[in-house]
Amino acid sequence: MAIPLENVVPVSVEDTVRDAVCKAMEYARQKSGCASGAALQARLAARDEWAMGYLSYAVAGNIAASVAALDQRIQEAHLLGLEGGDEGAASHPAVLILTVTCRTAALDSIVARVTEILPRVLGEIAGLDQESSACFMDVEVVEEADVGMRKGLGAAVGSLWTPPLKVWARK
Amino acid sequence: MAGTSLLDTVTSVFEQAASKLNLDPGVRALIGSPEREIAVTIPVAMDDGGLATFRGYRVQHSSARGPYKGGIRYDTGVDLEEVRALAALMTWKCAVVDIPYGGAKGGICCDPKALSKRELERLTRGYVNMMDPLFGPQVDIPAPDVNTDETVMSWIVDERSERGALWSRASVTGKPLVLGGSRGRREATGRGVATAALHALRRLGMDPVGRTVAVQGFGKVGSWAAKFLHDAGCKVVAVSDVSCALFREEGFDVSLLTEHVSGAGAGLLQGYECEGMCEIPRADILTLDVDVLVPAALEGQITADNAGAVKARIIVEGANGPTEFAADEILAGHGITVVPDIVANAGGVVVSYFEWVQNLQCLQWSMDDVMARLDALMTKACDEVWNTAAREGCSLRTAAYMLAISRVAEAAAARFSSIPRRGG
């Protein structure tokens, strides 16, 4: 019996995460106007908000695209928590929200593995210290039904006050 | 989708309050519609040498009570309809706390993280270039909003002066301290939420000392609200964020929680440990048996589905729109007092007002000064809302809107002869 592709945990989630972070570093370097990777690392070490913002945006988008290629149930990905500053709005740490038609154990397993690997890879490639990399990004899975009912993190996806950035969508 | 629902809620509350006030139909139509809406196309030279264009908006809803005031947001979802609704809300928010502003909101439809910092700066300066005659310390005062910050505000101030406008720090709020920003801005919204909560406890004859508090959302608003409530003697027994929800019957030492979040937790509560604490499902924080519940995370958290299970005596809305319209009635039926967002989380715009006042007077107040003035202004606003609710026999939310709408209507009516000229 053939196993549907979306139910297969990839052979190397680590390679996927490494590739996502490498590409994100180049993106953040360009957008931040850094002359070199080392210059970007220095800005990241100083916790420069702009550099961190571009890096988390690109890491989120790359990871979402890679995981979505493995699981067709993923429809959209949003990044919640890049600093906003409304005169009355709240803010949150960075959270990558994957919106799915239906949650599966296989996807949860991939997400757990990504969350486990990401801090170490960020430390190695981006040079982030342990504190910054440990909670650089949380990855959460939300069902479309929860978005419709504004339940839990599903409410964040359609938020008017603190709208998250859409980082990937299935065409 | 969710946004539409929130705007529906706001419209419902506005209609309810306006009907209760029995407003003159002409005045109702006048204050219900924006005075001016501007849509512009902003050309931006991109880093790769190409040219891109972006749509920008500014809706000036009301200037009946003073200059227009409201943030500028950068987001892919920005459109005229969204900006129009948010501008109206700013009018009511400024009016309910009785600061001399009207309401406005602006935005640019863009993905800010797809643009480099240099491109964003050019986009911001282009937006100011198109809007400039309509901005100014006595005309329309922008502030940060979604995906804009003090750096963007600094570009706006600079662009205005580059364009020959009188150099005035008061033309924008939310600036860095070095350019005339105000002390206390970080704490402002949370401090206001705590003041509204303490005020509610006292109005209900409950001594704040030892009262139990649950805070949903331990970010910029919730963490400060928790700190100030803890400082006032309340027992913060539960806190939550996107990572987890924590409960401790004896109450948390909020300073230790904050220390964890800003240090080892890197922005999150997860990983915090102390004696007597346990983790609970995140959704359960809304239904804990506490004296005060502060939903300070997201909109639409208390719905018709879970409102019946809420056991708090008082809900103080730290977030915008955490309670759905349908849930309000259920909460009222259970005798739960809801201090609405429009007043509870107005501390941010109040300190924006303080920044403007300091800039106009070339002063810089101390932190103590800012906090004392914020407490006094918020307490007065809460008193007025509670008194209106008692007099009119309605909820605090309806009372807040009634108070705000009546203030704007009164000012608009007093200035009626000048208003038609403004559009022309």
Interface residues (C-beta under 8 A of the other chain):
Chain A: Q30 K31 S32 G33 E49 W50 G53 Y54 Y57 A58 L80 L82 E83 G84 G85 D86 E87 G88 A89 A90 S91 H92 P93 A94 V95 E131 S132 A134 C135 F136 D138 E140 V147 G148 M149 R150 G152 L153 A155 A156 V157 G158 S159 L160 W161 T162 P163 L165 K166
Chain B: M1 A2 G3 S5 L6 L7 D47 G71 R73 D75 T76 G77 E82 L86 K93 D111 P112 K113 L115 S116 K117 R118 A143 P144 D145 V146 N147 T148 D149 E150 T151 G174 T189 G217 G219 K220 V221 G222 D241 V242 S243 G263 A264 G265 A266 G267 L268 Q270 R282 A283 A296 A297 L298 E299 G300 Q301 T303 D305 G318 A319 N320 G321 D341 N345 A346 G347 G348 V349 S352
